[in-house]
Each structure stands twice: as structure tokens, then as C-alpha cells.
């Protein structure tokens, strides 16, 4: 029943080179086959009015780089990156890919790791299987999420960026929970009033 | 499985409650940071936030959802379906498929009461496998024998001593476990500690 996890499947081969940013800038290919207003919650609708939209009948295999907000209501397999922008996975969206963006909103399904620089918002009907790195996370009751969460503090991110840029003297983030407390093992043999633990030691 | 969902005031264990076991669980981990804590609720923002504030990393695993997806529909019934090899294989692919010794703490809440043998024993074996030696596991057990079914409950950490509970739609049958049955279930663990509470929810901390 619980066999070892299958080896990670190799990432889909990319058949086309990654477009240069200048190419993205002049890209004029319409991606929408639907009105994104018809399937997204009203709270997102006004925000994505100027977004690129992958409609629900569209299937994309490969890498997507976006320099504008992106709504995915179709199927995407590969990777999706919109570092400075927002990605919304609509209710019909199925993403089997790593996702990197400034902000990610999930109504549909994601299977893959998500890096959201600022925030990820997992809505009630969403299903997300993968690990998350972000500064802020919102999960509505009823959403399904399986994976680990790495909450990144803004100062830690700056330090990482500084370290990556070769700046010396960046200090690691201080963990406020790890300061000045004496070791306290959960002594299994203890019995206390109030909590009234009753111990059965093996 | 189609019983109406009672109001939260009628649901045993629902609402906001004080939890001494939760307090002790985090007290035991307080001098360490960067621990990996597994939360079987499967997506509680409050729990993720609280665990992060303690300096730890949380992993969410929606075991209750996997139970519903694999055993609630069709077949011979919720508990009988838990003996169906095909359903069990699917369940095993959905949950608790972590590497051995990954976690230093597990918040399992009340999930064990929604399982019957042999699944129950197998899940305990898997929890033992994925928990580091010395790691702690927190369980709740509904102690009222008259309760035969409950809606799915999500447990949210409010603070170190307080948990709030929200009911999700699906009602599942539950199995009552005596203290002796709980002890036997965790016979392979180092220690088990019961906390007597004022309501009908027993709290248990188990050390791997």
C-alpha cells in the first residue's frame, strides 16, 4: 500500500527555446478562447481584466514565461513563470507544473511546487499537491493541500538576494522562537495538575 | 453517509476548546527550531501560520480527504471498504507517503477514529515510520460511546492552548476506542500520555 514513491518523472522536454524578454514584449498571440469573466470569482475578475488568459479548452505542454498577469483555465504541463506578476489558476485550470510568480491564486488544481514571492491564495475548491515557498499564505476551509510550506520572511529574501549578488556580511535571519529558553523535554513520566496527564510508560 | 450536518453547537468537540496536550506538544519542541511538523488536517492556514511562528516548517497531508475519496463512496460501506485492496492501494498513494523519519512532530487530531482494522493498524505503522525517533504525535479521541458518526472536523490552532474546530460537510462513522485499545495501538512507541479533559474528547501525546 505504501510503497516507496516512484522516482520523479523527468520534466517534459522543451522543444522550443526560451523566449528572450524582448520577444515576449512583442508577442501578440491571442491565448484566450473564452471570456475569463465567465468562470472566475468576482473578486478576481476586476484584477485580471488585463491578463493573458489560457482558456479552458487549451492544453499547453512546455514552458510559459509571462511578463503580465496570467489566468490559466486550461491545462498546462511543464513550468509557468511570471516572476513579477500574478497567476490565477481558474476553476477549470489543471496545472502539472512548477509555478513561480509574485502572487498565485488557486481555484483549480496544481500538481507541482509553487513559489509565490508575495502571496498564495488557495481557495475553497482548490486542490494543490506540491511544496510552497511564499511570504504569505491564505487557505480557505475546504481546500485540499498536500505538501510542505516554507514561509519566507521578507528580510530573509533580501538577504538571499544579497548573498546571490555577492554582497558580504549578510546575516542569517534570526528565529524568534529559538531564543533563550531552557531545554524542555516532554517528560513522559510526569504527572501534573491542571492538564492531568496520566502516564503509561512502556 | 447522508446524515445532515448538525449545528456546530451539537457537534462533540466542535467550537473552541482548551487543549493541554497541544500546549505540551509545543512546549516540548520550544527550544528547537526548523523542525518538520506534519499536520494531517490538510490545509489549515491557522496551523501553518502558528507552526511557522514557532520557527518550524509544516507539511500538510489531507488524510481525512483521502479517507473520504477512497472509502466513502459505493462498496460495502465506509469501514468495510477499508479492507478492499484496490481502495487501500489508492489510499496509500494519496497520503502518508513520506520518507522515513521525516517529521519531529505530527498533529494527527482525531483521524484514527475514522478507520477500522486493518487500515487503522497500518496507518499507525506508517506514522511510526515517517516520524523521527523521539518525535511527538498528538491525537484526539472522542470518548462518548454513544457517538456513531461525526462530520469531518478541521482543527485550527488559535494559540498554544486553544484549538478551534470547524465542521466540513461530510459525515463519517466513527469507532470508539477504549484507553486500553489506544495503548495497544501504540505498543510499538516509546511512551504514551493521556490528558483528561472536561469534555468528551480525550487528548493523547505519543512519543515515537
Boltz contact constraints between the chains, C-beta under 6 A:
constraints:
  - contact:
      token1: [A, 1]
      token2: [B, 88]
      max_distance: 6.0
  - contact:
      token1: [A, 1]
      token2: [B, 89]
      max_distance: 6.0
  - contact:
      token1: [A, 1]
      token2: [B, 92]
      max_distance: 6.0
  - contact:
      token1: [A, 2]
      token2: [B, 92]
      max_distance: 6.0
  - contact:
      token1: [A, 2]
      token2: [B, 126]
      max_distance: 6.0
  - contact:
      token1: [A, 5]
      token2: [B, 97]
      max_distance: 6.0
  - contact:
      token1: [A, 137]
      token2: [B, 48]
      max_distance: 6.0
  - contact:
      token1: [A, 139]
      token2: [B, 43]
      max_distance: 6.0
  - contact:
      token1: [A, 139]
      token2: [B, 45]
      max_distance: 6.0
  - contact:
      token1: [A, 141]
      token2: [B, 166]
      max_distance: 6.0
  - contact:
      token1: [A, 143]
      token2: [B, 43]
      max_distance: 6.0
  - contact:
      token1: [A, 144]
      token2: [B, 62]
      max_distance: 6.0
  - contact:
      token1: [A, 144]
      token2: [B, 65]
      max_distance: 6.0
  - contact:
      token1: [A, 145]
      token2: [B, 43]
      max_distance: 6.0
  - contact:
      token1: [A, 145]
      token2: [B, 60]
      max_distance: 6.0
  - contact:
      token1: [A, 146]
      token2: [B, 61]
      max_distance: 6.0
  - contact:
      token1: [A, 146]
      token2: [B, 62]
      max_distance: 6.0
  - contact:
      token1: [A, 148]
      token2: [B, 59]
      max_distance: 6.0
  - contact:
      token1: [A, 149]
      token2: [B, 48]
      max_distance: 6.0
  - contact:
      token1: [A, 149]
      token2: [B, 58]
      max_distance: 6.0
  - contact:
      token1: [A, 151]
      token2: [B, 52]
      max_distance: 6.0
  - contact:
      token1: [A, 175]
      token2: [B, 33]
      max_distance: 6.0
  - contact:
      token1: [A, 175]
      token2: [B, 55]
      max_distance: 6.0
  - contact:
      token1: [A, 177]
      token2: [B, 33]
      max_distance: 6.0
  - contact:
      token1: [A, 177]
      token2: [B, 54]
      max_distance: 6.0
  - contact:
      token1: [A, 177]
      token2: [B, 55]
      max_distance: 6.0
  - contact:
      token1: [A, 178]
      token2: [B, 33]
      max_distance: 6.0
  - contact:
      token1: [A, 178]
      token2: [B, 55]
      max_distance: 6.0
  - contact:
      token1: [A, 181]
      token2: [B, 30]
      max_distance: 6.0
  - contact:
      token1: [A, 181]
      token2: [B, 31]
      max_distance: 6.0
  - contact:
      token1: [A, 183]
      token2: [B, 31]
      max_distance: 6.0
  - contact:
      token1: [A, 184]
      token2: [B, 27]
      max_distance: 6.0
  - contact:
      token1: [A, 186]
      token2: [B, 28]
      max_distance: 6.0
  - contact:
      token1: [A, 186]
      token2: [B, 136]
      max_distance: 6.0
  - contact:
      token1: [A, 188]
      token2: [B, 191]
      max_distance: 6.0
  - contact:
      token1: [A, 188]
      token2: [B, 193]
      max_distance: 6.0
  - contact:
      token1: [A, 188]
      token2: [B, 207]
      max_distance: 6.0
  - contact:
      token1: [A, 195]
      token2: [B, 20]
      max_distance: 6.0
  - contact:
      token1: [A, 195]
      token2: [B, 195]
      max_distance: 6.0
  - contact:
      token1: [A, 196]
      token2: [B, 196]
      max_distance: 6.0
  - contact:
      token1: [A, 197]
      token2: [B, 193]
      max_distance: 6.0
  - contact:
      token1: [A, 197]
      token2: [B, 195]
      max_distance: 6.0
  - contact:
      token1: [A, 198]
      token2: [B, 194]
      max_distance: 6.0
  - contact:
      token1: [A, 199]
      token2: [B, 193]
      max_distance: 6.0
  - contact:
      token1: [A, 200]
      token2: [B, 183]
      max_distance: 6.0
  - contact:
      token1: [A, 200]
      token2: [B, 192]
      max_distance: 6.0
  - contact:
      token1: [A, 201]
      token2: [B, 191]
      max_distance: 6.0
  - contact:
      token1: [A, 202]
      token2: [B, 191]
      max_distance: 6.0
